[in-house]
Amino acid sequence: MAHPCSSISSSFVITFIIFQLLSTCTLYANGCYTSIISFGDSLADTGNLKQLYHSTNRETLHFFYPPYGETFFHMPTGRCSNGRLIIDFIAESIRLPLVRPFVGVKGRYMMELRRGVNYAVAGATALDSSFLAARGVHNPMTNSSLRVQLGWFKRSLTSLCANVPDCKHFLGHSLVLMGEIGGNDYNHALLAGKSIEELETYVPLVVEAIISAINELIELGAKTLLIPGNLPIGCSAVYLTNYYGSDNVEYDNSTGCITRLNKFAEYHNGLLKTKLSRMRERHPEVNLIYADYYNAAMQFFRSPNEYGFTNGALKACCGGGGPFNYNASTACADPSSNVCVHPDSYANWDGLHLTEAAYKVIYKSVFQGPYAIPQFESVCPTLIIKEMDGISSSR
């Protein structure tokens, strides 16, 4: 099989050489990476699903409208939040442009993606849609699974680098974000009425899909990959609403979150960490960083006031009412929905996704704190990250 980079036009090489010189300057400027390459779902999507819907004239989704994006961008961008996501804070911190979505970029504009390209799609799963469909689980948003995203990436390499050695150099000097991915494999199934016991049988397959994608990227030349675990879904307003009033649900007294769902997320994360540990033994030359989104988020679920979430961490800022301001039939941005005045005082944005302020806490905990294995400081110096923190703050 031919390598994805084996067929390159000669005219591209000249353009590439010029761009490589500029990229090298960027590498010296931030000290770590010339590019960010991202895969995942709505926690990382910076506009791909929006572009996919526009290109196919499908009925648009609620998070393509205000108040999404209001806090930082002052307009909807396709991000499932009121502002920036973790990937945006990462890009700012290492002095790279905000990472552009891949979908819709063509021709000579592909070269601009060399400093950052995002293949993540909101609603995406780690497993292919056919796996879930065979089990009676329908993904209403997209079939752009992790395998599909990886296919986009491999096909786009001929536009991002000049030849096989350069592709390896490009990937080797990029920070690759592998997710978060996998959460929707469980979300779609839970919302379809599947039991947690059935979902537990998915976990080894979901984790294997993630590990398989990582292996492919390592073979192509990736040297630093950040792999997040799942968030504590038992703290999500979606599930707190769905299980509200049930006598069969146990809650964590310290947070108000659903214990069984959080234990399930920990099961996924534990298996992912075990697999990554084995991979590190096989690939000692590669930096495989586990990003502990779960425990980074649990900080503000346990002590919301300490992190400025004076309106709590469980109730959505934007939604259709009810005890947690979430209503499946009245989504955020619906004309009859309501939105809070101060999103930064909430951790939850729309029932399923977090606010910019909450994502910033997770980002800082992973990149400046102890919530990464190994700690990111051992891989990339945090001098610039700390220096940029005051500039990127909107609070």
N, C-alpha and C positions, 0 to 999 in steps of 0.2 A: 504493500500500500504506500502510495506517495505521501510524503510529509506535507502537512498543510501549507508549508512555506516554500515548497519546491518549485512553484511556477510564479515567477515575478517578471514584470516588464522592465526593460532596461531604463526607460524614462523614469520609472518609480525610484530607481536607485539614486539618481542625482538628487531628487527631492528629499529622499530619505537621509542622505548624508548631511544635508543642511539641517534637517530637523534633529538628527542625532546630536549634532553639535549643541543645539539649543537645549536638548534634553540633558546632555552632560552637564551643562551649566546649572540646570535645575537640580541635578543630583548633588552637586557640590553645595548648592544653596541650602537644601534641606538635610543633607547629611545621610539620608537613608534611601529614598526611593525616587525614581523618575516618573512613576505611574501608579495608579490604583486600578485594579481589575476586580470587578464585583459580580457575584452571582447571588441569587437568593429570592426573597419574596417581598412583601410590603414593608418589612423593616428596613429594606435597602433600596427598593425601587424608586428611582428619581424621575420617572416619567415613561417607562417602557409600555406599561399597560395602557396608559392614556394614548400613546402613539399607535398602539395596535388597534385600539377601538376606533380611532379617527381614520386609520387607513382602510378599515373594513366597513365603515359607516354603521357600526353597531350602535345600539342605544347606549348612551353614555351613563357612567356610574356616578353615584352621589359624590364621591371624593374627587371628581373633576370640577367641582363647583365650590364657590366660597361657602363657608369660612375656611376651607382647607387652604393652607399656605398663607394665612393672613398675618401671622406674627412676624415672619422674616421676609418672605418673598412678596407679600402684599397681593398675591394672586395664587390661584391653584396651579400647581406644577405637575400633578400626578403623584406627589408624595402623600402618603396616608397619615398626615399629621397637620398641626397648625403651623409648622415651621420646618426647621432642619431635622434631619435624621442623624444617626450615629455616623454614617458614612460621610456626611457633610462636615461634621466636626473633625473627623480624621483628616479629610482633605485640607481643611483650613490649618490644622495643626502642623502638617508637614509641608505647608506652603505650595500646595498644588491646587489647580482649579477645582471647583465643585464638579463631581464626576457626572458626565453627561450620559443620558440613556443611549443605548446602541440603536434601537429601532428608529428608522427614519433617516439615519445618516448614510449618505451615499457618495460615491465618487471621490473627488479630491478632498472633500470634507472629512473623510475617514482618517486622514492624517492627523487631524486635530484631536482624535481620540487616543493618540499615542500617549498623552499625559494623563489619561484616565478614561475608562470605558465601563459602562454598567450594563450588565445583561440581566439583572434581577427583574422579576415581574411580580407585581402584587397578585396574591392568590396562588402563586406557583407552589408546586409540591416537589419533594425529592423524588418520589416514585412517579412513574408515568401515569397519565390519566386512565389508561386502559386497566392498570392494576386495580385502581380504586373503583372504576366502573364495574368491573367484574364482581365486586363485593357490594354493589348497590350504592356506591358513594359517588355522587355527581359533583364535579367542580364547575360551578356556574360562571366562573370568571375567565379562566384561561386553561389551555393545555400546554403552556410553556414550562414544562417540568425542568428539573435540573439537567437532565440529559439533553433536552432541546436547547437550553441556554449554552451548554458546553459545545453543542454543534454549531451554534451561531459564532461562538468564539473561535473555534478551529477554522471555520470558513473565512472569518474576517482577518485571520493572521496574514494572509497574502496582501492585505491593504495596510497592515500595521507595521510590518517589518520586511526587510529586503530579501532575506534568505534564511536557511535553517540556523546557521550560527547566530545571526542577528535576532531571530525569534527567541533563541535561548537566552541571549543577552537581555533582550527586552523583558522577558518573563522573569529572569533572574534578578533584575533591578526593580521589579514591581512588587507592590504589596497586594496580595491576592486575598480578597474577602470571600470566604465560602459561607455565605449566608448572613443572617440566620436563614436556614432552610430546614424543612421537616415539620415545622409547626402546623402548616396547613394540611398535611397528610392526616393529622389528628383532628384539627378543627373541623374540616369538612365531614369527617366521619362522625364526630361527636354531634354535630348539628344535624346529621342524618339519622341520629338515634342509635348509633352503635354503642355498645357497652365498652367500658374501660378494659374489661377482660379481653374483648376482641382486639381493641387497639394495641394491647400489649404484644399481640402477635405481629403487629406491623413494625414494631420498633427495630428488631434486628435487620429487617429489610431496608428501612429508612436509613439507618446508620450505615449499612453497607453501600447504599447508593451514594452517600456523601463521601465515604472512604474511596469508592471507585473513582469518583470525579477528582478527588485530590491526587490519586495515583496518576491519572491521565495528565494532570497539570504538572506534576513533578517530572514525568517523562518528557514533557514539552519544554521544561527548563525552569519551572517555578522554584524559588528558593525560600520565600517567606509567605506563609499562608496563615491567615487568622480565621479560626473556625469557631463561631459562637455556638453555645448551647441554647436550648429553648428557654423562654421566659416562664415565670410561674403563672401558668394559665388559670390556676385556681383563684387568682386575684383579678381576673378579667371581669369587667361589668357584664359582658355577654353571658358568661356562665353563672355569675352571681344572680343575674336576672332569671335565667332559665331554670335554676334550681331553687329560686326563692320560694320559701314556704314549705319546702319538702321536709318531711320528717326523717328522710333517709340520708341526709347530708350532714357530715361532720365538719365543723368550722374550726380554724385555728384561732384560739382566743386572743392571741397577740396581734393578729392582723385582720381577722374577719374573712380570710380567704378559705377556699374549699380545700380541705386537707388532702382528699383522695386525688384530686386533679394535680395538685402540686407534687405529690409523691410520684405520680405518673411522669411529670416533666423531669423530675430528678432521676427516674429510671432511664429515660432517654439520654439524659446528660451523662449519667454514670457509664452507660455502655459506650457512648461516643468518646469519653475520656479514656476508657480502657483501650479502645481501638487506636486512638491517637498515640497512646503510650507505646504500643507495639510498633506503630509506624515509625516513631522516632528511633527505635532500635535498628530498623531496616534502612532508615535514611538519616544518618547522623549529620549529613551535610545540609539538611533542610531545616529551616525554622518552622515548626508546626506549633502554633500558639492557640491554645484553647481559651476562648473568651467566655468568662463565666457571667453571662448576662443574667442568669437566674439569681445568683446571690448578690450581684450588683443592684438588681432591682429590688430584692427583698429588703435592702437597707431602708428605702423610702416606704415600703409597705409596712414595715415594723414601726418606723418613726417618721411619719410624713411631715410633721411640723418642723423637724430638724432640718429638712431639705427644702423648706419653704412652701410645702404643699398644705397650706392652711385650710383648704377646702377638702382635704383628704386625698387618699390615693386610690379609692375604689370607685367613686362616683365619676361618671363621664362629664367632661366640660360641655360637650355638644351631643345632643341626643333628643329622644322623643318622650322624655318624662319617665316616671316610675321611681322606685327607691334608689336605683343607680343611674338614673337618667339614660336608660337604654331601652329601646323599643324596636324589635325586629321589623315592624311594619312602618316605622317612622325614623329613617336614618338621619344622621347628621347631614345638614345641607338641604333636607326636605323643607319645603315652605312652612310646615307646621312644627318643625323641630325648634329647639331653643339652644342658645349658645351662651356660655358664661362670659362675663366681662373681662376677667383676668385669667387667661389660660395657664399662666405660669404658677398659679396657686393650685392647680390640679395636676395629678400625675397621669390620669386617664383622659384621652382626648375624645374618642368617639365610641367607646364601649369595648373595642378590640385593640386599638392602637393607642400609643402613649403620646403625650405632649412633647414639644421640643425641649421643655425644661427637664422632663423625665429622661429623655434620650441623652441629654447632656450629662446628667448624673451618671448614667451607665457608661458613657464614653470616658468620663474622667476616672471612673473607678477601674476601668479596664486598662486605660493607657497611662494613667498616673498612679494608680493604686495597686492593690494586691489581687485584683480579680482577673488575672490572666496567668496561664501556665504554659511556658515560663513567663515571668513578668516581662512586659514589653520593653521596659527600660534596659533589660539585658540584651535586647536585639537591636533597638533603636534608641539613641540617647533622647531623654525627655527635655533637654534644654529648650528646644524650639517649641515643643508642646506647651510647656509651662509659660514661655514667653508669649505665645499666641493666645493663651486662655483669656487674658483681659480684653484682647481685641475682639475675640469672637463672642464674648458674652453679650446677651441682649437682655439680661435680667436686671 
